């Protein structure tokens, strides 16, 4: 079986002139090396494709794959994580992780929260601030938390994201509007414990791998798992596995969100508790980081004794299940390896 790899590598964009912040969500070169090595260990032939524009070029040349292992984040727009899946759907080529609808929905934190609230999944109330005029319409009790509406890797989150009055709220929203050119998401600040639950599988087959707590050390930025804390997590944070009672609650809530939003194959759900211990889903990550020792999902797997190659195997096995029993493809759209058979 021939598996193509689609991805955005940070070093390539830095070489093009993008800065560290613009490329924060993109992968390290060694992440691609580790994924490819795991796939080869599992017996798959691999082909590095690259980002969405390189994918389009390869498709135009007639290249095809039996499956694409997609971790491309994209660069522009609320639909950037949907770009590779949408192109692959157009060519009827199966791929790992979520489809274009779910990728766009979960990136837009406001829309994702609306769906979760409709499903009865516990998440906080919120407001979207698209201009400074909207600040006056925010009627949530302080303290509040402000972050970009559609970013990952904690981009736009720092020690000033928790605000205690309307003047601070206005400054924090202005910073998001100016720096990210997108609305700010405003929600109540949750003063309790923070967790992330790792999940593999799809639908009824989805299972929780484990739940990790995020504890900030004394030298970390305050209040939350900020961009700096995440980038320097080895020195600023501690990551114990959650106590059994907390893990059970996190995993029940995470699986409800994961299945409710139709996420696929593997990912994470981030949760936080309020001061009374009530848990809320903060956001879903259906396109998880996969660096073996820096990304949260592989860290969870390591903590529960799951080898990295097993995580990759679970992802591919889950994706391959969607191919089994699928309608036959027209010959012109078959992977090259199938068309030659």
PLY file of the C-alpha trace (Angstrom):
ply
format ascii 1.0
element vertex 341
property float x
property float y
property float z
element edge 340
property int vertex1
property int vertex2
end_header
0.00 0.00 0.00
1.36 3.38 -1.02
0.81 6.22 1.48
1.48 9.83 0.58
2.39 12.37 3.27
1.01 15.90 3.23
2.35 18.42 5.72
3.57 21.97 6.32
7.17 22.04 7.52
8.18 25.04 9.59
11.72 25.27 8.20
10.47 25.62 4.62
8.21 28.56 5.47
10.93 30.24 7.54
13.20 29.98 4.49
10.49 31.77 2.46
10.53 34.70 4.92
7.66 33.87 7.26
8.38 34.50 10.94
8.39 32.17 13.95
4.89 33.18 15.03
3.34 32.72 11.58
4.80 29.22 11.38
4.08 28.16 14.94
1.54 25.49 13.98
3.76 23.87 11.37
5.73 20.70 11.91
9.37 20.15 12.62
11.33 18.22 10.02
11.93 15.38 12.45
8.17 14.93 12.93
7.86 13.96 9.26
10.90 11.69 9.62
9.34 9.90 12.59
5.93 9.45 10.94
7.51 8.10 7.76
9.74 5.75 9.72
6.73 4.42 11.64
4.78 3.88 8.42
7.73 2.05 6.88
8.04 -0.12 9.99
4.38 -1.03 9.53
5.14 -2.18 5.99
3.79 0.77 4.00
5.56 2.39 1.06
5.67 6.18 1.55
5.88 9.20 -0.71
6.49 12.71 0.65
4.14 15.17 -1.06
4.33 18.33 1.06
1.88 21.23 1.34
-1.37 21.82 -0.54
0.21 23.55 -3.53
2.68 20.71 -3.94
-0.22 18.27 -3.68
-2.03 20.07 -6.50
1.09 19.92 -8.67
1.51 16.20 -8.05
-2.13 15.49 -8.83
-1.87 17.50 -12.06
1.03 15.26 -13.07
-1.17 12.22 -12.56
0.29 10.97 -9.27
-2.05 9.02 -6.99
-1.86 7.25 -3.64
-3.83 4.51 -1.93
-4.06 6.70 1.19
-2.70 10.07 2.24
-1.44 10.62 5.78
-2.43 14.26 6.12
-1.12 16.61 8.81
-1.08 19.80 6.69
-2.25 22.83 8.67
-2.57 25.33 5.83
-1.63 28.99 5.99
-4.58 31.29 5.24
-8.23 31.51 6.24
-10.66 29.76 8.56
-10.71 26.81 6.13
-6.95 26.33 5.97
-7.00 22.92 7.65
-9.70 21.87 5.16
-7.68 22.60 2.03
-5.84 19.29 1.67
-8.87 17.16 2.65
-11.05 19.05 0.15
-8.58 18.53 -2.70
-8.26 14.84 -1.85
-12.05 14.49 -1.72
-12.23 15.99 -5.20
-9.94 13.22 -6.47
-11.60 10.52 -4.34
-8.36 9.74 -2.51
-8.79 8.58 1.10
-6.85 10.30 3.87
-6.29 10.30 7.60
-8.05 12.54 10.09
-11.13 14.69 9.74
-12.95 15.82 6.62
-13.17 19.44 5.38
-16.36 20.20 7.30
-15.05 19.04 10.68
-11.60 20.58 10.11
-13.14 24.01 9.48
-15.73 23.68 12.24
-13.22 22.83 14.95
-10.75 25.51 13.87
-13.51 28.13 14.28
-13.86 27.92 18.05
-17.10 29.88 18.14
-18.92 27.61 15.71
-17.55 24.51 17.45
-18.89 25.77 20.78
-22.30 26.48 19.24
-22.51 22.87 18.05
-21.36 21.52 21.41
-23.93 23.63 23.24
-26.60 22.31 20.87
-25.46 18.73 21.59
-25.53 19.31 25.34
-21.74 18.96 25.68
-20.51 21.14 28.55
-18.63 24.18 27.25
-18.53 27.76 28.45
-20.73 30.60 27.20
-18.86 32.99 24.96
-18.90 36.14 22.84
-17.18 36.90 19.56
-15.58 40.34 19.24
-15.16 41.25 15.57
-14.59 44.97 16.26
-14.03 47.11 19.34
-17.70 48.10 19.22
-18.53 44.51 20.15
-16.68 44.84 23.46
-19.60 46.81 24.86
-21.91 43.89 24.08
-19.89 41.41 26.16
-22.10 40.66 29.16
-20.16 37.80 30.77
-18.88 38.10 34.34
-15.21 38.88 34.97
-12.59 37.49 35.02
-12.66 36.67 31.31
-10.29 34.98 28.91
-9.49 36.34 25.44
-7.93 34.45 22.54
-8.03 34.41 18.74
-11.12 32.77 17.28
-9.28 30.40 14.94
-5.69 29.63 15.91
-3.88 26.59 17.28
-0.73 25.94 19.30
-1.96 28.55 21.81
-1.10 31.35 19.37
-2.29 34.67 20.75
-2.50 33.37 24.33
-0.14 34.85 26.92
-0.05 36.10 30.49
-2.33 39.02 29.53
-5.13 36.87 28.09
-6.94 36.72 31.43
-8.64 40.08 32.05
-10.40 41.45 35.10
-12.08 44.64 33.85
-13.46 46.18 30.67
-10.35 48.27 29.96
-8.18 45.15 29.97
-10.79 43.35 27.88
-10.67 46.10 25.27
-6.86 46.00 25.11
-6.78 42.22 24.82
-9.37 42.21 22.04
-7.55 44.99 20.20
-4.36 42.95 20.32
-6.08 39.95 18.74
-7.79 42.06 16.09
-4.55 43.82 15.14
-2.18 40.87 15.26
-4.34 38.08 13.86
-6.88 39.99 11.74
-9.71 37.84 13.04
-12.31 38.10 15.81
-11.45 37.47 19.44
-13.22 34.76 21.41
-14.19 35.91 24.90
-15.30 33.41 27.54
-15.27 33.10 31.32
-11.88 32.35 32.82
-11.88 28.90 34.41
-9.78 28.91 37.55
-9.58 25.15 38.05
-7.41 22.30 36.74
-6.52 21.85 33.07
-6.43 18.55 31.16
-6.09 17.13 27.68
-7.55 13.78 26.66
-6.07 11.73 23.85
-8.43 9.81 21.59
-7.97 7.27 18.79
-10.64 5.92 16.49
-13.83 7.14 14.87
-17.46 7.17 15.99
-18.49 4.24 18.15
-14.97 2.80 17.75
-13.32 5.85 19.32
-11.57 5.24 22.63
-9.80 7.46 25.12
-6.09 6.65 25.31
-5.57 8.61 28.51
-5.83 12.01 30.10
-2.90 14.22 31.00
-3.00 17.13 33.43
-1.20 20.36 32.59
0.52 21.91 35.59
2.39 25.21 35.31
5.71 25.49 37.11
6.71 28.60 39.06
8.67 30.13 36.17
5.86 29.65 33.62
3.58 32.39 32.34
0.55 32.59 34.64
-3.01 31.33 34.34
-2.93 28.96 31.36
-1.09 26.83 28.80
0.11 29.84 26.81
2.07 29.90 23.57
5.35 30.34 25.47
4.46 27.63 27.98
3.60 25.25 25.15
6.72 26.03 23.10
8.95 25.58 26.16
6.81 22.94 27.83
9.74 20.73 28.87
11.08 23.46 31.18
7.92 25.37 32.13
5.29 22.67 32.67
4.71 19.34 34.37
2.46 16.73 32.78
1.25 14.05 35.22
-1.47 11.65 34.17
-4.81 12.70 35.64
-6.10 11.02 38.81
-8.57 8.24 38.02
-11.71 10.15 39.02
-10.77 13.20 36.97
-9.68 11.03 34.03
-13.02 9.25 33.93
-14.95 12.52 33.86
-12.65 14.04 31.23
-12.83 11.01 29.00
-16.61 10.70 29.10
-16.99 14.36 28.18
-14.23 14.22 25.55
-15.71 11.21 23.78
-19.13 12.88 23.73
-17.60 15.93 22.02
-15.43 13.81 19.69
-18.30 11.68 18.49
-20.78 14.56 18.44
-18.63 16.58 16.06
-17.69 13.53 13.93
-13.95 13.74 14.48
-11.91 10.86 13.05
-8.88 8.63 13.60
-7.03 10.42 16.43
-6.76 13.72 18.23
-7.19 15.51 21.53
-9.85 17.29 23.51
-8.75 20.10 25.84
-10.71 20.62 29.04
-10.61 22.87 32.05
-12.48 23.00 35.35
-13.96 25.99 37.11
-13.27 26.78 40.75
-16.03 24.36 41.81
-14.60 21.47 39.81
-17.14 21.55 36.97
-15.50 20.43 33.70
-15.87 22.13 30.35
-14.55 21.35 26.87
-12.38 24.25 25.72
-11.68 23.00 22.20
-11.14 19.94 20.03
-7.95 19.14 18.14
-8.81 16.74 15.28
-5.44 17.36 13.59
-3.09 16.67 16.52
0.60 17.38 16.77
2.55 14.17 16.28
6.08 14.98 17.36
7.04 11.87 19.39
8.16 13.63 22.58
7.03 17.28 22.24
3.37 16.89 21.17
0.64 16.18 23.72
-0.99 13.14 22.08
2.24 11.13 21.72
3.19 12.20 25.25
-0.07 10.70 26.52
0.58 7.52 24.55
4.10 7.24 25.96
2.77 7.70 29.50
0.31 4.81 29.10
2.89 2.54 27.47
1.73 2.83 23.85
4.68 2.91 21.40
4.69 5.67 18.80
4.42 3.14 15.97
1.20 1.80 17.53
-0.30 5.29 17.56
0.49 5.68 13.85
-0.91 2.20 13.19
-4.16 3.08 14.98
-4.51 6.24 12.87
-3.96 4.42 9.57
-6.15 1.47 10.57
-8.99 3.84 11.46
-8.64 5.67 8.13
-8.41 2.43 6.14
-11.72 1.29 7.60
-13.42 4.08 5.61
-12.01 2.64 2.38
-13.32 -0.89 3.01
-16.69 -1.28 1.36
-16.53 2.13 -0.33
-18.10 2.49 -3.76
-15.81 1.49 -6.65
-13.82 4.33 -8.13
-13.80 5.11 -11.82
-10.55 3.97 -13.40
-9.41 7.55 -14.09
-9.54 8.35 -10.38
-7.88 5.22 -9.02
-4.49 5.36 -7.31
-1.70 4.58 -9.74
-0.88 1.33 -7.94
-4.50 0.15 -8.34
-4.86 1.30 -11.96
-1.79 -0.70 -12.96
-3.04 -3.90 -11.28
0 1
1 2
2 3
3 4
4 5
5 6
6 7
7 8
8 9
9 10
10 11
11 12
12 13
13 14
14 15
15 16
16 17
17 18
18 19
19 20
20 21
21 22
22 23
23 24
24 25
25 26
26 27
27 28
28 29
29 30
30 31
31 32
32 33
33 34
34 35
35 36
36 37
37 38
38 39
39 40
40 41
41 42
42 43
43 44
44 45
45 46
46 47
47 48
48 49
49 50
50 51
51 52
52 53
53 54
54 55
55 56
56 57
57 58
58 59
59 60
60 61
61 62
62 63
63 64
64 65
65 66
66 67
67 68
68 69
69 70
70 71
71 72
72 73
73 74
74 75
75 76
76 77
77 78
78 79
79 80
80 81
81 82
82 83
83 84
84 85
85 86
86 87
87 88
88 89
89 90
90 91
91 92
92 93
93 94
94 95
95 96
96 97
97 98
98 99
99 100
100 101
101 102
102 103
103 104
104 105
105 106
106 107
107 108
108 109
109 110
110 111
111 112
112 113
113 114
114 115
115 116
116 117
117 118
118 119
119 120
120 121
121 122
122 123
123 124
124 125
125 126
126 127
127 128
128 129
129 130
130 131
131 132
132 133
133 134
134 135
135 136
136 137
137 138
138 139
139 140
140 141
141 142
142 143
143 144
144 145
145 146
146 147
147 148
148 149
149 150
150 151
151 152
152 153
153 154
154 155
155 156
156 157
157 158
158 159
159 160
160 161
161 162
162 163
163 164
164 165
165 166
166 167
167 168
168 169
169 170
170 171
171 172
172 173
173 174
174 175
175 176
176 177
177 178
178 179
179 180
180 181
181 182
182 183
183 184
184 185
185 186
186 187
187 188
188 189
189 190
190 191
191 192
192 193
193 194
194 195
195 196
196 197
197 198
198 199
199 200
200 201
201 202
202 203
203 204
204 205
205 206
206 207
207 208
208 209
209 210
210 211
211 212
212 213
213 214
214 215
215 216
216 217
217 218
218 219
219 220
220 221
221 222
222 223
223 224
224 225
225 226
226 227
227 228
228 229
229 230
230 231
231 232
232 233
233 234
234 235
235 236
236 237
237 238
238 239
239 240
240 241
241 242
242 243
243 244
244 245
245 246
246 247
247 248
248 249
249 250
250 251
251 252
252 253
253 254
254 255
255 256
256 257
257 258
258 259
259 260
260 261
261 262
262 263
263 264
264 265
265 266
266 267
267 268
268 269
269 270
270 271
271 272
272 273
273 274
274 275
275 276
276 277
277 278
278 279
279 280
280 281
281 282
282 283
283 284
284 285
285 286
286 287
287 288
288 289
289 290
290 291
291 292
292 293
293 294
294 295
295 296
296 297
297 298
298 299
299 300
300 301
301 302
302 303
303 304
304 305
305 306
306 307
307 308
308 309
309 310
310 311
311 312
312 313
313 314
314 315
315 316
316 317
317 318
318 319
319 320
320 321
321 322
322 323
323 324
324 325
325 326
326 327
327 328
328 329
329 330
330 331
331 332
332 333
333 334
334 335
335 336
336 337
337 338
338 339
339 340
